[in-house]
Amino acid sequence: MQNSNHKKWGIAFFLCTLTLLIILGSITAYIDPYFHYTGPKEGYSYPISNQRYQNDGIMKHFTYDAMIIGTSMTQNFKTSEFDRLFQVNSIKVPFNGATYREINDNLKTAVEYNDNLRVVLRCLDYYRLLDAPDNMRYDKSLYPTYLYDKNPFNDVSYLFNKTILFGPTRKVLLYTDTGRETTDFDSYGYWQDDYEFGKDAILKTHTRKEKADEVSAISDADYQNIFDNITGNVTTLAEENPQIDFYLYFPPYSIYYWDDLNQLGTLEKQLDAEKYAIELLLRYENIHLFSFHSEFDLICDPDNYKDYTHYGADINAQILRWMKDGEHLLTTENYEEYCDTIREFYTNYDYDTLYQ
């Protein structure tokens, strides 16, 4: 009799627990703070701030025909300006510190789920040119792969996750209850107002490198690496999707970044890497490649930067205008002159004056 009661209590406890889990999981599934199943629910307001958890759902379930994608170099872009200049309806999906591989993997998702995609604005971080083609910033143990794959069974990590329930799911309800609006793409990732700019700000976070004893030359292995990185993570997708115009650009890091290259003895190597990458990218009609490394006044003005690489929102806005007007567009006719110009400038710059 006693064993029978224990069994009944055990079954009752199991059923109560299962019912509670289903209820809690259903709340997250319906609110769907990471847009895993649908876009934003009508009548609810969504905070958008968690890039690697929300961007996948944004690309799959939002309505758009253009997108801005890249690293923190793209976070200060405003989709309203992009939409106005290019006559598109865009989303912005930045991935801080992302490699070319991570960006390309996510672009593949956007292409797969959105037949209307026609324009992509993508940043090609300069320091990533020499990356191994499969390099990722985060390994799988740190990445929410259960949100990215098509396996419905591992959605338990999403639906029955108390951190998500009492964090993002609850936050949607609070946003809605207090009358706040869903984060717009102008604001998403925007960091301009959170930092100071100028030489003092740069030198607070940047220490000059020691001068290298030797200068590094680019090798055949480096060229192969660049080829694999660019073709595997940039040009193949463009070749397979001629209906999409890819606006790609090398972001204008500050003169302090170029000093780093010079101090480390890798400046010539990086310039050679850029030239080879340009030659690979210019083979495709639907790739529009821009570089702003010849905007020397911009790059040499520390007031444009919060640290040695990150420029402010005014520069993002200017980049959009330059792209729209075709300024700093690299072509088969002008790229060699461009490469010669920046090589002359950066190999002869008096970098010591930056620290006086």
One Martini backbone bead per residue (centre of mass of N, CA, C, O) as a GRO file, in nm:
protein
  356
    1MET     BB    1   0.059   0.062  -0.021
    2GLN     BB    2   0.302   0.251   0.012
    3ASN     BB    3   0.419   0.206  -0.273
    4SER     BB    4   0.168   0.308  -0.421
    5ASN     BB    5   0.185   0.600  -0.315
    6HIS     BB    6   0.466   0.665  -0.420
    7LYS     BB    7   0.393   0.623  -0.715
    8LYS     BB    8   0.175   0.840  -0.733
    9TRP     BB    9   0.354   1.075  -0.644
   10GLY     BB   10   0.558   1.044  -0.873
   11ILE     BB   11   0.362   1.087  -1.105
   12ALA     BB   12   0.253   1.361  -1.013
   13PHE     BB   13   0.525   1.507  -1.015
   14PHE     BB   14   0.592   1.460  -1.310
   15LEU     BB   15   0.338   1.597  -1.430
   16CYS     BB   16   0.380   1.875  -1.302
   17THR     BB   17   0.657   1.927  -1.421
   18LEU     BB   18   0.577   1.895  -1.717
   19THR     BB   19   0.361   2.116  -1.719
   20LEU     BB   20   0.546   2.348  -1.636
   21LEU     BB   21   0.743   2.325  -1.874
   22ILE     BB   22   0.534   2.370  -2.095
   23ILE     BB   23   0.448   2.650  -2.006
   24LEU     BB   24   0.726   2.788  -2.008
   25GLY     BB   25   0.799   2.707  -2.300
   26SER     BB   26   0.550   2.849  -2.431
   27ILE     BB   27   0.631   3.135  -2.365
   28THR     BB   28   0.894   3.143  -2.525
   29ALA     BB   29   0.772   3.049  -2.796
   30TYR     BB   30   0.577   3.289  -2.826
   31ILE     BB   31   0.762   3.532  -2.777
   32ASP     BB   32   1.041   3.495  -2.904
   33PRO     BB   33   1.321   3.675  -2.844
   34TYR     BB   34   1.507   3.532  -3.095
   35PHE     BB   35   1.339   3.460  -3.356
   36HIS     BB   36   1.323   3.140  -3.418
   37TYR     BB   37   1.017   3.131  -3.562
   38THR     BB   38   0.969   3.448  -3.569
   39GLY     BB   39   0.883   3.740  -3.562
   40PRO     BB   40   0.744   3.986  -3.425
   41LYS     BB   41   0.491   4.027  -3.217
   42GLU     BB   42   0.198   4.150  -3.203
   43GLY     BB   43   0.201   4.375  -2.920
   44TYR     BB   44   0.516   4.362  -2.897
   45SER     BB   45   0.830   4.439  -2.735
   46TYR     BB   46   1.177   4.442  -2.855
   47PRO     BB   47   1.484   4.372  -2.754
   48ILE     BB   48   1.788   4.453  -2.941
   49SER     BB   49   2.129   4.306  -2.834
   50ASN     BB   50   2.186   3.990  -2.925
   51GLN     BB   51   2.356   3.891  -3.179
   52ARG     BB   52   2.409   3.562  -3.164
   53TYR     BB   53   2.086   3.521  -3.092
   54GLN     BB   54   1.919   3.721  -3.311
   55ASN     BB   55   2.026   3.734  -3.609
   56ASP     BB   56   1.918   3.474  -3.725
   57GLY     BB   57   1.613   3.550  -3.694
   58ILE     BB   58   1.621   3.808  -3.856
   59MET     BB   59   1.710   3.679  -4.129
   60LYS     BB   60   1.461   3.472  -4.143
   61HIS     BB   61   1.187   3.676  -4.038
   62PHE     BB   62   1.235   3.927  -4.180
   63THR     BB   63   1.173   4.220  -4.373
   64TYR     BB   64   1.388   4.231  -4.669
   65ASP     BB   65   1.642   4.362  -4.935
   66ALA     BB   66   1.863   4.446  -4.716
   67MET     BB   67   2.208   4.455  -4.573
   68ILE     BB   68   2.401   4.484  -4.270
   69ILE     BB   69   2.739   4.349  -4.235
   70GLY     BB   70   2.958   4.276  -3.949
   71THR     BB   71   3.124   4.442  -3.737
   72SER     BB   72   3.175   4.711  -3.531
   73MET     BB   73   3.209   4.886  -3.798
   74THR     BB   74   2.869   4.868  -3.841
   75GLN     BB   75   2.702   4.978  -3.586
   76ASN     BB   76   2.676   5.301  -3.682
   77PHE     BB   77   2.483   5.239  -3.873
   78LYS     BB   78   2.198   5.357  -4.062
   79THR     BB   79   1.924   5.233  -4.214
   80SER     BB   80   1.786   5.498  -4.293
   81GLU     BB   81   2.022   5.593  -4.474
   82PHE     BB   82   2.045   5.349  -4.656
   83ASP     BB   83   1.754   5.352  -4.763
   84ARG     BB   84   1.761   5.638  -4.887
   85LEU     BB   85   2.010   5.603  -5.082
   86PHE     BB   86   1.922   5.289  -5.199
   87GLN     BB   87   1.625   5.207  -5.198
   88VAL     BB   88   1.560   5.035  -4.924
   89ASN     BB   89   1.501   4.743  -4.695
   90SER     BB   90   1.669   4.713  -4.392
   91ILE     BB   91   1.917   4.544  -4.209
   92LYS     BB   92   2.109   4.487  -3.895
   93VAL     BB   93   2.401   4.243  -3.849
   94PRO     BB   94   2.615   4.233  -3.613
   95PHE     BB   95   2.963   4.094  -3.537
   96ASN     BB   96   3.173   4.088  -3.306
   97GLY     BB   97   3.484   3.993  -3.423
   98ALA     BB   98   3.444   3.869  -3.688
   99THR     BB   99   3.487   3.656  -3.929
  100TYR     BB  100   3.457   3.566  -4.249
  101ARG     BB  101   3.315   3.299  -4.187
  102GLU     BB  102   3.083   3.399  -4.010
  103ILE     BB  103   2.961   3.597  -4.208
  104ASN     BB  104   2.913   3.395  -4.439
  105ASP     BB  105   2.728   3.199  -4.292
  106ASN     BB  106   2.505   3.420  -4.247
  107LEU     BB  107   2.460   3.493  -4.542
  108LYS     BB  108   2.353   3.219  -4.629
  109THR     BB  109   2.097   3.240  -4.463
  110ALA     BB  110   1.976   3.488  -4.599
  111VAL     BB  111   1.964   3.363  -4.884
  112GLU     BB  112   1.787   3.113  -4.813
  113TYR     BB  113   1.536   3.294  -4.670
  114ASN     BB  114   1.578   3.537  -4.904
  115ASP     BB  115   1.468   3.615  -5.224
  116ASN     BB  116   1.481   3.952  -5.191
  117LEU     BB  117   1.774   3.981  -5.191
  118ARG     BB  118   1.993   4.262  -5.329
  119VAL     BB  119   2.162   4.399  -5.078
  120VAL     BB  120   2.508   4.414  -4.960
  121LEU     BB  121   2.670   4.530  -4.666
  122ARG     BB  122   3.028   4.480  -4.622
  123CYS     BB  123   3.277   4.418  -4.398
  124LEU     BB  124   3.647   4.405  -4.435
  125ASP     BB  125   3.862   4.326  -4.225
  126TYR     BB  126   4.192   4.384  -4.247
  127TYR     BB  127   4.312   4.181  -4.019
  128ARG     BB  128   4.161   3.920  -4.175
  129LEU     BB  129   4.312   3.843  -4.441
  130LEU     BB  130   4.521   3.622  -4.287
  131ASP     BB  131   4.327   3.424  -4.225
  132ALA     BB  132   4.195   3.145  -4.171
  133PRO     BB  133   3.917   3.024  -4.333
  134ASP     BB  134   3.808   2.869  -4.043
  135ASN     BB  135   3.802   3.097  -3.863
  136MET     BB  136   3.689   3.156  -3.522
  137ARG     BB  137   3.605   3.324  -3.245
  138TYR     BB  138   3.404   3.089  -3.177
  139ASP     BB  139   3.327   2.808  -3.050
  140LYS     BB  140   3.076   2.578  -3.013
  141SER     BB  141   3.062   2.606  -2.694
  142LEU     BB  142   2.995   2.942  -2.741
  143TYR     BB  143   2.762   2.869  -2.939
  144PRO     BB  144   2.415   2.894  -3.050
  145THR     BB  145   2.349   2.631  -3.242
  146TYR     BB  146   2.040   2.574  -3.172
  147LEU     BB  147   1.954   2.836  -3.352
  148TYR     BB  148   2.088   2.746  -3.648
  149ASP     BB  149   1.970   2.491  -3.684
  150LYS     BB  150   1.733   2.209  -3.792
  151ASN     BB  151   1.701   2.101  -3.494
  152PRO     BB  152   1.427   2.054  -3.284
  153PHE     BB  153   1.547   1.904  -3.026
  154ASN     BB  154   1.757   2.141  -2.931
  155ASP     BB  155   1.531   2.352  -2.831
  156VAL     BB  156   1.550   2.299  -2.525
  157SER     BB  157   1.774   2.523  -2.484
  158TYR     BB  158   1.545   2.743  -2.521
  159LEU     BB  159   1.266   2.661  -2.378
  160PHE     BB  160   1.430   2.531  -2.102
  161ASN     BB  161   1.550   2.829  -2.017
  162LYS     BB  162   1.582   3.029  -1.745
  163THR     BB  163   1.756   3.257  -1.859
  164ILE     BB  164   1.555   3.327  -2.087
  165LEU     BB  165   1.292   3.357  -1.931
  166PHE     BB  166   1.420   3.575  -1.707
  167GLY     BB  167   1.519   3.750  -1.940
  168PRO     BB  168   1.426   3.804  -2.247
  169THR     BB  169   1.128   3.733  -2.206
  170ARG     BB  170   1.073   3.930  -1.972
  171LYS     BB  171   1.168   4.187  -2.127
  172VAL     BB  172   0.941   4.197  -2.329
  173LEU     BB  173   0.718   4.241  -2.117
  174LEU     BB  174   0.837   4.503  -2.003
  175TYR     BB  175   0.843   4.668  -2.260
  176THR     BB  176   0.539   4.648  -2.309
  177ASP     BB  177   0.429   4.752  -2.029
  178THR     BB  178   0.608   5.040  -2.058
  179GLY     BB  179   0.598   5.133  -2.379
  180ARG     BB  180   0.817   5.025  -2.535
  181GLU     BB  181   1.009   4.988  -2.817
  182THR     BB  182   1.134   4.841  -3.062
  183THR     BB  183   1.429   4.804  -3.175
  184ASP     BB  184   1.605   4.972  -3.395
  185PHE     BB  185   1.856   4.973  -3.648
  186ASP     BB  186   1.990   5.234  -3.557
  187SER     BB  187   2.033   5.134  -3.247
  188TYR     BB  188   2.157   4.875  -3.308
  189GLY     BB  189   2.479   4.874  -3.165
  190TYR     BB  190   2.501   5.162  -3.086
  191TRP     BB  191   2.811   5.351  -2.953
  192GLN     BB  192   2.885   5.654  -2.978
  193ASP     BB  193   2.772   5.769  -2.681
  194ASP     BB  194   2.987   5.578  -2.493
  195TYR     BB  195   3.233   5.763  -2.597
  196GLU     BB  196   3.546   5.880  -2.636
  197PHE     BB  197   3.745   6.103  -2.832
  198GLY     BB  198   4.078   6.079  -2.931
  199LYS     BB  199   4.398   6.066  -2.832
  200ASP     BB  200   4.349   6.001  -2.532
  201ALA     BB  201   4.160   5.763  -2.584
  202ILE     BB  202   4.358   5.589  -2.742
  203LEU     BB  203   4.599   5.585  -2.520
  204LYS     BB  204   4.435   5.427  -2.299
  205THR     BB  205   4.428   5.147  -2.504
  206HIS     BB  206   4.721   5.217  -2.628
  207THR     BB  207   5.029   5.048  -2.708
  208ARG     BB  208   5.324   5.066  -2.823
  209LYS     BB  209   5.517   4.890  -3.012
  210GLU     BB  210   5.782   4.720  -3.066
  211LYS     BB  211   6.055   4.712  -3.256
  212ALA     BB  212   6.135   4.527  -3.506
  213ASP     BB  213   6.411   4.361  -3.646
  214GLU     BB  214   6.213   4.258  -3.873
  215VAL     BB  215   6.082   4.206  -4.193
  216SER     BB  216   5.789   4.093  -4.328
  217ALA     BB  217   5.711   3.858  -4.573
  218ILE     BB  218   5.534   3.741  -4.813
  219SER     BB  219   5.399   3.426  -4.882
  220ASP     BB  220   5.278   3.154  -5.036
  221ALA     BB  221   5.101   3.074  -4.793
  222ASP     BB  222   4.958   3.345  -4.772
  223TYR     BB  223   4.829   3.348  -5.050
  224GLN     BB  224   4.663   3.090  -5.005
  225ASN     BB  225   4.504   3.197  -4.762
  226ILE     BB  226   4.369   3.433  -4.905
  227PHE     BB  227   4.231   3.274  -5.121
  228ASP     BB  228   4.060   3.095  -4.931
  229ASN     BB  229   3.920   3.327  -4.777
  230ILE     BB  230   3.792   3.483  -5.017
  231THR     BB  231   3.656   3.256  -5.178
  232GLY     BB  232   3.511   3.105  -4.937
  233ASN     BB  233   3.397   3.401  -4.780
  234VAL     BB  234   3.299   3.578  -5.055
  235THR     BB  235   3.289   3.503  -5.377
  236THR     BB  236   3.108   3.253  -5.399
  237LEU     BB  237   2.841   3.390  -5.320
  238ALA     BB  238   2.845   3.595  -5.553
  239GLU     BB  239   2.855   3.389  -5.786
  240GLU     BB  240   2.579   3.238  -5.692
  241ASN     BB  241   2.454   3.564  -5.668
  242PRO     BB  242   2.398   3.785  -5.918
  243GLN     BB  243   2.136   3.940  -5.789
  244ILE     BB  244   2.353   4.046  -5.591
  245ASP     BB  245   2.477   4.331  -5.431
  246PHE     BB  246   2.816   4.387  -5.323
  247TYR     BB  247   2.917   4.600  -5.059
  248LEU     BB  248   3.255   4.649  -5.009
  249TYR     BB  249   3.486   4.715  -4.722
  250PHE     BB  250   3.760   4.885  -4.597
  251PRO     BB  251   3.829   4.997  -4.302
  252PRO     BB  252   3.931   5.309  -4.143
  253TYR     BB  253   4.184   5.300  -3.976
  254SER     BB  254   4.403   5.432  -3.788
  255ILE     BB  255   4.731   5.543  -3.768
  256TYR     BB  256   4.791   5.349  -3.524
  257TYR     BB  257   4.765   5.090  -3.682
  258TRP     BB  258   4.995   5.147  -3.884
  259ASP     BB  259   5.210   5.159  -3.667
  260ASP     BB  260   5.193   4.869  -3.582
  261LEU     BB  261   5.285   4.749  -3.848
  262ASN     BB  262   5.556   4.895  -3.854
  263GLN     BB  263   5.669   4.788  -3.581
  264LEU     BB  264   5.624   4.470  -3.664
  265GLY     BB  265   5.698   4.437  -3.983
  266THR     BB  266   5.389   4.416  -4.158
  267LEU     BB  267   5.318   4.631  -4.373
  268GLU     BB  268   5.399   4.511  -4.648
  269LYS     BB  269   5.235   4.252  -4.614
  270GLN     BB  270   4.955   4.387  -4.596
  271LEU     BB  271   4.965   4.532  -4.871
  272ASP     BB  272   4.995   4.272  -5.036
  273ALA     BB  273   4.733   4.143  -4.938
  274GLU     BB  274   4.541   4.356  -5.044
  275LYS     BB  275   4.608   4.341  -5.343
  276TYR     BB  276   4.527   4.046  -5.381
  277ALA     BB  277   4.236   4.071  -5.284
  278ILE     BB  278   4.146   4.270  -5.495
  279GLU     BB  279   4.195   4.087  -5.741
  280LEU     BB  280   3.981   3.878  -5.652
  281LEU     BB  281   3.727   4.077  -5.625
  282LEU     BB  282   3.733   4.210  -5.929
  283ARG     BB  283   3.599   3.952  -6.090
  284TYR     BB  284   3.312   4.076  -5.995
  285GLU     BB  285   3.030   4.253  -6.086
  286ASN     BB  286   2.867   4.229  -5.790
  287ILE     BB  287   3.131   4.366  -5.684
  288HIS     BB  288   3.176   4.652  -5.462
  289LEU     BB  289   3.485   4.801  -5.404
  290PHE     BB  290   3.608   4.958  -5.102
  291SER     BB  291   3.852   5.216  -5.010
  292PHE     BB  292   3.983   5.445  -4.728
  293HIS     BB  293   4.309   5.467  -4.710
  294SER     BB  294   4.322   5.756  -4.878
  295GLU     BB  295   4.196   5.903  -4.619
  296PHE     BB  296   4.420   6.074  -4.452
  297ASP     BB  297   4.273   6.285  -4.280
  298LEU     BB  298   4.094   6.088  -4.132
  299ILE     BB  299   4.314   5.885  -4.021
  300CYS     BB  300   4.493   6.134  -3.882
  301ASP     BB  301   4.233   6.191  -3.702
  302PRO     BB  302   4.164   6.123  -3.371
  303ASP     BB  303   3.864   6.243  -3.351
  304ASN     BB  304   3.744   5.978  -3.513
  305TYR     BB  305   3.837   5.811  -3.244
  306LYS     BB  306   3.829   5.571  -2.966
  307ASP     BB  307   4.051   5.408  -3.109
  308TYR     BB  308   4.271   5.250  -3.335
  309THR     BB  309   3.988   5.161  -3.516
  310HIS     BB  310   3.730   5.318  -3.409
  311TYR     BB  311   3.482   5.485  -3.557
  312GLY     BB  312   3.243   5.706  -3.609
  313ALA     BB  313   2.926   5.784  -3.728
  314ASP     BB  314   3.017   5.992  -3.941
  315ILE     BB  315   3.175   5.783  -4.105
  316ASN     BB  316   2.948   5.594  -4.176
  317ALA     BB  317   2.788   5.808  -4.331
  318GLN     BB  318   3.013   5.869  -4.538
  319ILE     BB  319   3.036   5.589  -4.659
  320LEU     BB  320   2.755   5.585  -4.784
  321ARG     BB  321   2.800   5.827  -4.972
  322TRP     BB  322   3.040   5.717  -5.126
  323MET     BB  323   2.901   5.467  -5.236
  324LYS     BB  324   2.671   5.606  -5.387
  325ASP     BB  325   2.893   5.789  -5.559
  326GLY     BB  326   3.162   5.604  -5.614
  327GLU     BB  327   3.368   5.655  -5.401
  328HIS     BB  328   3.644   5.454  -5.371
  329LEU     BB  329   3.630   5.278  -5.613
  330LEU     BB  330   3.743   4.976  -5.722
  331THR     BB  331   3.937   4.894  -6.013
  332THR     BB  332   4.116   4.770  -6.275
  333GLU     BB  333   4.220   5.072  -6.341
  334ASN     BB  334   4.289   5.189  -6.017
  335TYR     BB  335   4.428   4.994  -5.802
  336GLU     BB  336   4.735   5.038  -5.847
  337GLU     BB  337   4.741   5.336  -5.776
  338TYR     BB  338   4.628   5.302  -5.496
  339CYS     BB  339   4.850   5.113  -5.383
  340ASP     BB  340   5.082   5.312  -5.428
  341THR     BB  341   4.976   5.545  -5.254
  342ILE     BB  342   4.959   5.395  -4.975
  343ARG     BB  343   5.247   5.295  -4.966
  344GLU     BB  344   5.386   5.566  -4.967
  345PHE     BB  345   5.254   5.679  -4.710
  346TYR     BB  346   5.293   5.438  -4.486
  347THR     BB  347   5.615   5.401  -4.533
  348ASN     BB  348   5.671   5.740  -4.475
  349TYR     BB  349   5.564   5.788  -4.210
  350ASP     BB  350   5.580   5.981  -3.904
  351TYR     BB  351   5.510   5.806  -3.622
  352ASP     BB  352   5.646   5.957  -3.381
  353THR     BB  353   5.441   6.205  -3.375
  354LEU     BB  354   5.204   6.054  -3.220
  355TYR     BB  355   5.388   6.069  -2.925
  356GLN     BB  356   5.436   6.395  -2.871
   0.00000   0.00000   0.00000
